[in-house]
Amino acid sequence: MGRDYLKERGIADQHIIAETQGDSTAESAGRVAAIMKANGMRTCLAVSDDYHIFRIKQMLGRHGIEVYGSPRQPAQAVSWWQRARAILREVLSYTLWLMGSERLTG
């Protein structure tokens, strides 16, 4: 999805490195950090839902990556309840990650 977004905006394949194997945000963050370090990169721009940016930045930061966040525009309007539920999920996921339950943090 992210790769397609970048390609549609004219970014050439040779400038895109995609992580496609992670099953959770925590796993993906670890894999992205490893890819970045292997390629001599130390900073990145994370693009995701506004309520998800904080957790991504924390997870990549733990791997020594300097992260800037940019919330993407929602694909569709969401209700107050959907947004509240998403934020509560992030709070729970972040708390579990801090406690060491990375497999549960999606």
C-alpha distances in whole Angstrom, upper triangle without the diagonal:
4,5,5,6,9,10,11,13,15,14,15,14,17,16,12,13,10,11,10,13,14,15,16,15,18,18,14,16,19,17,16,19,21,18,19,23,23,22,24,22,23,21,18,16,14,12,11,14,17,19,16,17,20,20,17,19,22,21,20,23,25,24,25,22,23,20,20,18,16,15,13,14,14,13,16,19,20,24,26,26,22,22,25,23,20,22,25,22,21,25,25,22,24,27,27,25,28,30,28,27,23,23,23,21,17
4,5,5,6,9,10,11,13,11,13,12,15,13,10,10,8,10,10,14,14,16,16,14,17,17,13,15,17,16,13,17,18,16,16,20,20,19,21,19,20,18,14,12,10,9,10,13,16,18,15,15,18,18,15,17,20,19,17,20,23,21,22,19,20,17,16,15,13,13,11,13,14,14,17,20,21,25,26,27,23,22,25,24,20,22,25,22,21,24,25,22,23,26,26,24,27,29,28,26,23,23,23,21,18
4,5,5,6,9,10,11,9,10,9,11,10,7,8,7,10,10,14,15,17,18,17,19,18,15,16,19,16,14,17,18,15,16,20,19,18,20,18,20,18,15,14,13,12,13,16,19,21,19,18,22,21,18,20,23,21,19,22,24,23,24,20,21,19,18,17,16,17,14,17,18,17,20,24,25,28,30,30,27,26,29,28,24,26,28,26,24,28,28,25,26,29,29,27,29,32,30,29,25,25,26,23,20
4,5,5,6,9,10,10,11,10,13,13,10,12,10,13,13,16,18,19,20,19,22,21,18,20,22,20,17,21,22,19,20,23,23,21,24,22,23,22,18,16,15,14,14,17,20,22,20,20,24,23,20,22,25,24,22,26,28,26,27,24,24,22,21,19,17,17,15,16,17,15,19,22,24,27,29,30,26,26,29,28,25,27,29,27,25,29,30,27,28,32,31,29,32,34,33,31,28,27,28,25,22
4,6,5,7,9,9,11,12,15,13,11,13,12,14,15,18,19,20,21,19,22,22,18,19,22,20,18,21,23,20,20,24,24,22,24,21,23,20,16,14,13,11,12,15,17,20,18,18,21,22,19,20,24,23,21,24,27,26,26,23,23,20,18,17,14,14,11,13,14,13,17,20,21,25,27,28,24,24,27,26,23,25,28,26,24,28,29,26,27,30,30,28,31,34,32,31,28,28,28,25,22
4,5,5,7,5,8,9,12,10,8,11,11,14,15,19,19,22,22,20,23,22,18,19,22,20,17,20,21,18,18,21,22,19,21,19,20,18,14,13,13,11,13,16,19,22,20,18,22,22,19,20,24,23,21,23,26,24,25,21,21,18,17,16,14,15,13,15,17,16,20,23,25,28,30,31,27,26,29,29,25,27,30,28,26,29,31,28,28,31,32,29,31,34,33,32,29,29,29,26,24
4,5,5,5,6,7,11,10,9,12,12,15,16,20,21,23,24,23,25,24,21,22,24,22,19,22,23,20,20,23,23,20,23,21,23,21,18,16,16,15,17,20,22,25,23,22,26,26,23,24,27,26,24,27,29,27,28,24,24,22,21,20,18,19,16,18,19,18,22,25,27,31,33,34,30,29,32,32,28,30,33,31,29,32,34,31,31,35,35,32,35,37,36,35,31,31,32,29,26
4,6,7,10,11,14,13,12,15,15,18,18,22,23,25,26,24,27,27,23,24,27,24,22,25,26,23,23,27,26,24,26,24,25,23,20,18,18,16,17,19,22,25,23,23,26,27,24,25,29,28,26,29,31,30,30,27,26,23,22,21,18,18,15,16,18,16,20,23,25,29,31,32,29,28,31,31,28,29,33,31,29,33,34,32,32,36,36,34,36,39,37,36,33,33,33,30,27
4,6,9,11,14,12,12,15,16,19,20,24,25,27,27,25,27,27,23,24,27,25,22,24,26,23,22,26,26,23,25,22,24,21,18,16,16,14,17,19,21,24,23,22,25,26,23,24,28,27,25,27,30,29,29,25,24,22,20,19,16,17,14,15,18,17,20,23,26,29,31,33,29,28,32,32,28,29,33,31,29,33,34,32,32,36,36,34,36,39,38,37,33,34,34,31,28
4,6,9,12,10,11,15,16,19,21,24,26,28,28,27,29,28,25,25,27,25,22,25,26,22,22,25,25,22,24,22,24,21,19,17,18,17,20,22,24,27,26,24,28,28,25,26,29,29,26,28,31,30,29,26,25,23,21,21,19,20,18,19,22,21,24,27,29,33,35,36,33,32,35,35,31,33,36,34,32,35,37,34,34,38,38,36,38,41,39,39,35,35,36,33,30
4,7,8,7,7,11,13,16,18,22,23,26,26,24,26,26,22,22,24,22,19,21,22,19,18,21,21,18,20,18,20,18,16,15,16,15,18,21,23,26,24,22,26,26,23,23,27,26,23,25,28,26,26,22,22,20,19,19,18,19,18,19,22,21,25,28,30,33,35,36,33,31,34,34,31,31,35,33,30,34,35,32,32,36,36,33,35,38,36,36,32,33,34,31,28
4,6,6,7,11,13,16,18,21,23,26,27,26,27,26,22,23,25,22,19,22,22,18,18,21,20,17,19,18,21,20,18,17,19,18,21,24,26,29,27,25,28,29,25,25,29,27,25,27,30,27,27,24,24,22,22,22,21,23,21,23,25,24,28,31,33,36,38,39,36,34,37,37,33,34,37,35,33,36,37,34,34,38,37,35,37,40,38,37,33,34,35,32,30
4,5,5,8,10,14,15,18,21,24,25,24,25,24,20,21,22,19,17,20,20,16,16,19,18,16,18,17,20,20,17,18,18,18,21,24,27,29,26,25,28,28,24,25,28,26,23,26,28,26,26,23,24,22,22,22,22,23,22,24,25,24,28,31,33,37,38,39,35,34,37,36,32,34,36,34,32,35,36,33,33,36,36,33,35,38,36,35,31,31,33,30,28
4,6,8,11,14,16,19,21,25,26,25,26,24,21,21,22,19,17,19,18,15,15,17,16,13,16,15,19,18,17,18,19,20,22,26,28,30,28,26,29,28,24,25,28,26,23,25,27,25,25,22,23,22,22,23,23,25,24,26,28,27,31,34,36,39,40,41,37,36,39,38,34,35,38,35,33,36,37,34,33,37,36,33,35,38,36,35,32,32,34,31,29
4,7,10,13,16,19,21,24,24,23,24,23,19,19,20,18,15,17,17,13,13,16,15,12,14,13,16,15,13,14,16,17,20,23,25,27,25,23,25,25,22,22,25,23,20,23,25,22,22,19,19,18,19,19,19,21,21,23,26,25,29,32,33,37,38,39,35,34,36,36,32,33,35,33,31,33,35,31,31,34,34,31,33,36,34,34,30,31,32,30,27
4,6,10,12,16,17,20,21,19,21,19,16,16,18,15,12,15,15,12,12,15,14,12,14,13,16,15,12,13,14,14,17,20,23,25,22,20,23,23,19,20,23,21,18,21,23,21,21,18,18,17,17,18,18,19,18,21,23,23,27,29,30,34,35,36,32,31,33,33,29,30,32,30,27,31,32,28,28,31,31,28,30,33,31,30,27,27,29,26,24
4,7,10,12,14,17,18,17,18,16,13,14,14,11,9,12,12,8,9,12,11,10,13,11,14,14,12,13,13,15,17,20,23,24,21,20,22,21,17,18,21,19,16,19,21,18,19,16,17,16,17,18,18,20,19,23,24,24,27,30,31,34,35,35,32,30,33,32,28,29,31,28,26,29,30,26,26,29,29,25,28,30,28,28,24,24,26,24,22
4,6,9,11,14,15,14,16,14,10,12,13,10,8,12,12,9,11,14,13,13,15,14,16,15,13,13,13,13,15,18,21,22,19,18,21,19,16,17,20,17,15,19,20,18,19,16,18,17,18,17,18,19,18,21,22,21,25,28,28,31,33,32,29,28,30,29,25,26,28,25,23,27,27,23,24,27,26,23,26,28,26,25,21,21,23,21,18
4,6,7,11,12,11,12,10,7,9,10,7,6,10,10,8,10,13,13,13,16,15,16,16,14,14,13,14,15,18,21,21,18,17,19,17,14,16,18,15,13,17,18,16,18,15,18,16,18,18,18,19,19,22,22,22,25,28,28,31,32,31,28,27,29,27,23,25,26,23,21,24,24,21,21,24,23,20,23,25,22,22,18,18,20,18,15
4,6,9,11,11,13,11,8,11,12,9,10,13,13,11,14,17,16,17,20,18,20,19,17,17,15,15,15,18,21,22,18,19,21,19,16,18,20,17,16,20,20,18,21,19,21,19,21,20,20,20,19,22,22,21,24,27,27,30,31,30,27,26,28,26,23,25,26,23,21,25,24,21,22,25,23,21,24,26,23,21,18,17,19,17,14
4,7,9,11,12,9,7,11,11,8,10,13,13,12,15,17,17,18,21,20,21,21,19,19,17,18,18,20,23,23,19,20,22,19,16,19,20,17,16,20,20,18,21,19,22,21,22,22,23,23,22,25,24,24,27,29,28,31,32,31,27,27,29,26,23,25,26,22,21,24,23,20,21,24,21,19,22,24,21,19,16,14,16,16,13
4,6,7,8,5,4,8,9,7,9,12,12,12,15,17,17,19,21,19,20,20,18,18,16,16,16,18,21,20,16,17,18,15,13,16,17,13,14,17,17,16,19,18,20,19,21,20,21,21,21,23,23,23,26,28,27,29,30,28,25,25,26,23,20,22,22,19,18,20,20,16,17,20,18,15,19,20,17,16,12,11,13,12,10
4,7,8,6,7,10,11,11,13,15,16,16,18,20,21,22,24,23,23,23,20,20,17,18,16,18,20,19,16,18,19,16,14,18,18,14,16,19,18,18,21,20,23,21,23,21,22,21,21,24,22,22,25,27,25,27,28,26,23,23,24,21,18,20,20,17,16,19,18,14,16,18,16,14,18,19,16,14,11,9,10,10,7
4,5,5,6,8,10,11,12,14,15,16,18,20,21,22,24,22,22,21,19,19,15,16,14,15,18,16,13,14,15,12,11,14,14,11,13,16,16,16,19,18,20,18,20,18,20,19,19,22,21,21,23,25,23,25,25,24,21,20,21,18,16,17,17,14,13,15,14,10,12,15,13,11,15,16,14,11,8,7,8,7,4
4,6,5,6,9,10,10,12,14,15,16,18,20,21,22,20,19,18,16,15,12,13,11,13,15,13,10,11,12,9,7,11,11,8,10,13,13,13,16,15,17,15,16,15,16,16,17,20,19,20,22,24,22,24,24,23,20,19,20,18,14,15,16,13,11,14,13,10,10,13,12,10,13,15,13,12,9,9,10,7,5
4,5,5,6,9,10,11,13,14,15,17,18,20,21,19,18,18,16,17,14,15,14,16,17,16,12,13,13,9,8,11,10,6,8,11,10,11,14,14,16,15,17,16,18,18,20,23,22,24,26,27,25,27,27,26,23,22,22,20,17,17,17,14,12,14,14,10,10,12,11,8,11,13,10,10,6,8,9,7,7
4,5,5,6,9,10,11,12,14,15,17,19,20,18,18,18,17,18,15,17,16,18,20,19,15,16,16,13,11,13,13,9,10,14,12,12,15,15,18,16,19,18,20,21,21,24,24,25,27,29,27,29,29,28,25,24,25,23,20,20,21,17,16,18,17,13,13,16,14,11,14,15,12,12,8,8,11,9,9
4,5,5,6,8,10,10,12,14,15,16,18,16,16,16,14,15,12,14,13,16,18,17,14,14,15,12,9,12,13,9,9,13,13,12,15,13,16,14,17,16,18,18,18,22,22,22,25,27,26,28,29,28,24,23,24,23,19,20,21,18,16,18,18,14,15,18,16,13,16,18,16,15,11,11,13,11,10
4,5,5,6,9,10,10,12,14,15,16,14,13,13,11,13,10,13,13,16,17,16,13,12,13,10,7,9,9,6,5,9,9,8,11,10,12,11,14,14,16,17,18,22,22,23,26,28,26,29,29,28,25,23,24,23,19,19,21,18,15,17,18,14,13,16,15,12,14,17,15,15,11,13,14,12,11
4,6,5,6,9,10,11,12,14,15,14,13,14,14,15,14,16,17,19,21,20,16,16,16,13,10,12,11,8,7,10,9,7,10,10,14,13,17,17,20,21,22,25,26,27,30,31,30,32,32,31,28,27,27,26,23,23,23,20,18,20,20,16,15,18,16,13,15,17,14,14,11,12,15,13,13
4,5,5,6,9,10,11,12,14,13,14,15,14,15,14,16,17,20,22,22,18,17,18,15,12,14,14,11,10,13,12,10,13,12,15,15,18,18,20,21,22,25,26,26,29,31,31,33,33,32,29,28,29,27,24,24,25,22,20,22,22,18,18,21,19,16,18,20,17,17,13,14,17,15,14
4,5,5,6,9,10,11,12,10,11,11,10,12,11,13,15,18,20,20,16,15,16,14,11,12,13,10,8,11,12,9,11,10,12,12,14,15,17,18,19,23,24,24,28,30,29,32,32,32,29,27,28,27,23,24,25,22,20,22,23,19,18,21,20,17,19,21,19,19,15,17,19,16,15
4,5,5,6,9,10,10,9,9,10,10,12,12,15,17,20,21,21,18,16,16,14,11,11,12,9,6,9,9,6,8,7,10,11,14,15,18,20,21,25,26,27,30,32,31,34,34,33,31,29,30,29,25,25,26,24,21,23,23,20,18,21,20,17,18,20,18,19,16,17,20,17,17
4,5,5,6,9,10,10,10,12,13,16,15,18,20,23,24,25,21,19,20,18,15,15,16,13,10,12,12,8,10,10,13,14,18,19,21,23,24,28,29,30,33,35,34,37,37,36,33,32,33,31,28,28,29,26,24,26,26,22,21,23,22,19,20,22,19,20,17,18,21,19,19
4,6,5,6,9,8,10,12,12,14,15,17,19,23,24,25,21,20,21,19,16,16,17,15,12,14,15,11,13,11,14,15,17,19,21,22,23,27,28,28,32,34,34,37,37,37,33,32,33,32,28,29,30,27,25,27,27,24,23,26,25,21,23,25,22,23,19,20,23,21,20
4,5,5,6,5,7,8,9,12,13,16,18,22,23,24,21,18,19,18,15,14,16,14,10,12,14,10,10,8,11,12,14,16,19,21,22,26,27,28,32,34,34,36,37,37,33,32,33,32,28,28,30,28,25,27,28,24,23,26,25,22,23,25,23,24,21,22,24,22,21
4,5,5,6,7,10,11,15,16,19,21,25,26,26,23,21,21,20,17,16,17,15,12,13,13,10,9,9,12,13,17,19,21,24,25,29,31,32,35,37,37,39,39,39,36,34,35,34,31,30,32,30,27,28,29,26,24,26,26,22,23,25,23,24,21,23,25,23,23
4,6,8,10,13,14,17,18,21,23,27,28,29,26,24,24,23,20,19,20,18,15,16,17,13,13,12,15,17,20,22,24,26,27,31,32,33,37,39,39,41,42,41,38,36,38,37,33,33,35,32,29,31,31,28,27,29,28,25,26,28,25,26,23,24,27,25,25
4,6,9,11,12,16,17,20,23,26,28,29,25,23,24,23,20,19,21,19,15,17,18,15,14,13,15,16,18,21,22,25,26,29,31,32,35,38,38,41,41,41,38,36,38,37,33,33,35,33,30,32,33,29,28,31,30,26,28,30,28,29,25,26,29,27,26
4,7,10,12,15,17,21,23,27,28,29,26,23,24,23,20,19,20,19,15,16,17,14,12,11,13,15,17,20,22,25,26,30,32,33,37,39,39,42,42,42,39,37,38,38,34,34,35,33,30,32,33,30,28,31,30,27,27,30,28,29,26,28,30,28,27
4,6,8,12,14,17,20,23,24,25,22,20,20,20,17,15,17,16,12,13,15,12,11,8,10,11,14,16,19,22,23,27,29,30,33,35,35,38,38,39,36,33,35,35,31,30,32,30,27,29,30,27,25,28,28,24,25,28,26,28,24,26,28,26,25
4,7,11,13,16,19,22,22,24,21,18,18,18,15,13,15,14,10,10,12,10,8,5,6,9,11,14,17,20,22,26,28,30,33,35,34,37,37,37,34,32,33,33,29,28,30,29,25,27,28,25,23,26,26,23,23,26,24,26,23,25,27,24,24
4,7,10,13,16,19,19,21,18,15,16,16,13,11,13,13,10,10,13,11,9,6,5,6,8,11,14,17,19,22,25,27,30,31,31,34,34,34,32,29,30,30,27,26,28,27,23,25,27,24,22,25,25,22,22,26,25,26,23,25,27,23,23
4,6,10,13,16,16,18,16,12,14,14,11,10,13,13,9,10,14,12,11,7,6,5,6,8,11,14,15,19,21,23,26,28,28,31,31,31,29,26,28,28,24,23,26,24,21,23,25,22,20,24,24,21,22,25,24,25,22,24,25,22,21
4,6,10,13,13,15,13,10,12,14,10,9,13,13,11,12,15,15,14,10,9,6,5,6,7,10,12,15,18,20,23,24,25,28,28,29,26,23,25,25,22,21,24,23,19,22,24,21,20,23,24,21,22,26,25,25,22,24,25,21,20
4,6,10,10,12,10,7,10,11,7,7,11,11,9,11,14,14,14,11,10,7,6,5,6,8,10,13,15,17,20,22,22,25,25,25,22,20,22,22,18,18,21,19,16,18,21,18,17,20,21,19,20,23,23,23,19,21,21,18,17
4,7,9,11,9,7,11,12,9,10,14,14,13,15,18,18,18,15,14,10,9,6,5,6,6,10,12,13,17,18,19,22,22,23,20,18,20,20,16,17,20,18,16,19,21,18,18,21,22,20,22,25,24,24,21,22,22,18,17
4,6,8,6,6,10,10,9,11,14,14,14,16,18,19,20,17,16,12,11,8,7,5,5,9,9,11,14,16,15,18,19,19,16,14,17,17,13,13,16,15,13,16,18,16,15,19,20,18,20,23,23,22,19,20,19,16,14
4,6,5,6,10,11,10,12,15,15,16,18,20,21,22,20,19,15,13,10,8,5,6,7,7,10,12,13,12,15,15,16,13,11,13,13,10,10,14,13,11,14,16,15,15,18,20,19,20,23,23,22,20,21,19,16,14
4,5,6,8,10,11,12,14,15,16,17,20,21,22,19,18,14,12,9,8,4,7,8,9,12,14,14,13,15,14,16,13,10,12,14,10,10,13,13,11,13,16,15,15,18,20,19,20,23,24,23,21,22,21,17,16
4,6,7,8,10,11,13,14,16,17,19,21,22,20,19,15,14,11,11,8,10,12,11,14,15,15,13,14,13,14,12,9,10,11,7,6,10,10,7,9,12,12,11,14,16,16,17,20,21,20,19,20,18,14,14
4,6,6,6,9,10,11,13,14,16,18,19,17,17,13,13,10,10,8,10,13,12,15,16,17,15,17,16,16,14,11,13,12,9,8,11,10,7,10,12,10,10,13,15,13,15,18,18,18,16,17,16,12,11
4,6,5,6,9,10,11,12,14,16,16,14,13,10,9,6,7,7,10,13,13,16,18,19,18,20,19,20,17,14,15,16,12,11,14,13,10,12,15,13,11,15,16,15,16,19,19,19,17,19,18,14,14
4,6,5,6,9,10,10,12,15,15,14,13,10,10,8,10,10,13,16,17,20,21,21,20,21,20,20,18,15,16,16,13,11,13,13,9,10,13,11,9,12,14,13,13,17,17,18,16,18,17,14,14
4,5,5,6,9,10,11,13,15,13,13,11,12,10,13,12,15,18,18,20,22,22,21,22,21,21,18,16,16,16,13,11,12,11,7,9,11,8,6,10,11,9,10,14,14,14,12,15,14,10,11
4,5,5,6,8,10,11,13,11,11,9,10,9,11,11,14,17,17,20,22,23,21,23,23,23,20,18,19,18,14,14,15,14,10,12,14,11,9,13,14,11,13,16,15,16,13,15,15,11,11
4,6,5,6,9,10,10,9,8,6,7,7,11,12,15,18,19,22,24,25,24,26,25,25,23,20,20,20,17,16,18,16,13,14,16,14,11,14,16,13,13,17,17,18,15,18,18,14,15
4,6,5,6,9,10,9,10,8,11,11,14,15,18,21,22,24,27,27,25,27,26,25,23,21,21,21,18,16,17,16,12,13,14,12,9,12,13,10,10,14,14,15,13,16,16,13,14
4,5,5,7,9,9,11,10,12,12,16,16,19,22,22,25,27,28,26,28,27,26,24,22,22,21,18,17,18,16,13,14,14,11,9,12,12,9,10,13,12,13,10,13,14,11,12
4,5,5,7,6,8,7,10,11,14,16,18,22,23,25,28,29,27,30,29,29,26,24,25,24,20,19,21,19,16,17,18,15,13,16,16,12,13,16,15,16,13,16,17,14,15
4,5,5,5,6,7,10,12,15,17,20,24,25,27,30,30,29,31,30,30,28,25,26,25,22,20,22,20,17,17,19,16,14,16,17,13,13,16,16,18,15,18,19,16,17
4,5,7,9,10,14,15,19,20,23,26,27,29,32,33,31,33,32,31,29,27,27,26,23,21,22,21,17,17,18,16,13,15,15,11,11,14,13,15,13,16,18,15,17
4,6,9,11,14,16,19,21,23,27,28,30,33,34,33,35,34,33,31,29,29,28,25,24,25,23,20,20,21,18,16,18,18,14,14,16,15,17,14,17,19,17,18
4,7,9,13,15,19,21,24,28,29,31,34,35,34,36,35,35,33,30,30,30,27,25,27,25,22,22,23,21,18,20,20,17,16,19,18,20,18,21,22,20,21
4,6,10,12,16,18,21,24,26,28,31,32,31,34,33,33,31,28,29,29,25,24,26,24,21,22,23,20,18,20,21,17,17,21,19,21,18,21,23,20,20
4,7,10,14,17,19,23,25,27,30,31,30,33,32,33,30,27,28,28,25,23,26,24,21,22,24,21,19,21,22,19,19,22,22,23,21,24,25,21,22
4,6,10,13,15,19,21,23,26,27,27,29,28,29,27,24,25,25,22,20,23,22,18,19,22,19,17,20,21,18,18,22,21,22,20,22,23,19,19
4,7,10,13,16,19,21,24,25,25,27,27,28,26,22,24,25,21,20,23,22,18,20,22,20,18,21,23,20,20,24,24,25,22,25,25,21,21
4,7,10,13,15,18,20,21,21,24,23,24,22,19,21,21,18,17,20,19,16,17,20,18,16,20,22,19,20,24,24,24,21,23,23,19,19
4,6,10,12,15,18,18,19,22,22,23,21,18,20,21,17,17,20,20,17,19,22,20,19,22,24,22,23,26,26,26,24,25,25,21,20
4,7,9,12,14,15,15,18,18,19,17,14,17,18,14,14,18,17,15,17,20,18,18,21,23,21,23,26,26,26,23,25,23,20,18
4,6,9,11,13,14,17,18,20,17,14,18,18,15,15,19,18,16,19,22,20,20,24,25,23,25,28,28,27,25,25,24,21,19
4,6,9,10,11,15,16,18,15,14,17,18,15,16,20,19,18,21,23,22,22,26,27,26,28,31,31,30,27,28,27,23,21
4,5,7,8,12,13,15,12,11,15,15,13,14,18,17,16,20,22,21,21,25,26,25,27,30,30,29,26,27,25,22,19
4,7,9,13,15,17,13,13,17,17,15,17,20,19,19,22,24,23,24,27,28,27,30,32,32,30,28,27,26,23,20
4,6,10,13,14,12,12,16,16,14,17,20,19,19,22,24,23,25,28,29,28,31,33,33,31,29,29,27,24,22
4,7,10,12,10,10,13,14,13,15,18,18,19,22,23,23,25,27,28,29,31,33,34,32,30,30,28,25,23
4,7,8,6,6,10,11,10,12,15,15,16,19,20,20,22,24,26,26,28,30,31,29,28,27,25,22,21
4,5,5,6,9,10,11,12,14,15,17,19,20,21,23,25,26,27,29,30,32,30,29,29,26,23,22
4,6,5,6,9,10,11,12,14,15,17,18,20,21,23,24,26,27,29,30,29,28,28,25,23,22
4,5,5,6,9,10,10,12,14,15,16,18,20,21,22,24,26,27,28,26,26,26,23,21,20
4,6,5,6,9,10,11,12,14,15,16,18,20,21,22,24,26,27,25,24,24,21,19,17
4,5,5,6,9,10,11,12,14,15,16,18,20,21,23,24,26,24,23,23,21,18,17
4,5,5,6,9,10,11,12,14,15,17,18,20,21,23,24,23,22,23,20,18,17
4,5,5,6,9,10,11,12,14,15,16,18,20,21,22,20,20,20,17,15,15
4,5,5,6,9,10,10,12,14,15,16,18,20,21,19,18,18,15,13,12
4,5,5,6,9,10,10,12,14,15,16,18,20,19,18,19,16,13,14
4,5,5,6,8,10,11,12,14,15,17,18,17,17,18,15,12,13
4,5,5,6,8,10,10,12,14,15,16,14,14,15,11,9,10
4,5,5,6,8,10,10,12,14,15,14,13,14,12,9,9
4,6,5,6,9,10,11,12,14,14,14,15,13,10,12
4,5,5,6,9,10,11,12,11,12,13,10,8,10
4,5,5,6,9,10,11,9,9,10,7,5,7
4,5,5,6,9,10,10,9,12,10,7,10
4,5,5,6,9,9,10,13,10,9,12
4,5,5,6,5,7,9,7,6,10
4,5,5,5,5,8,8,6,10
4,5,7,8,12,11,10,13
4,6,8,11,11,10,14
4,6,9,9,10,13
4,6,6,7,10
4,5,5,8
4,6,7
4,6
4
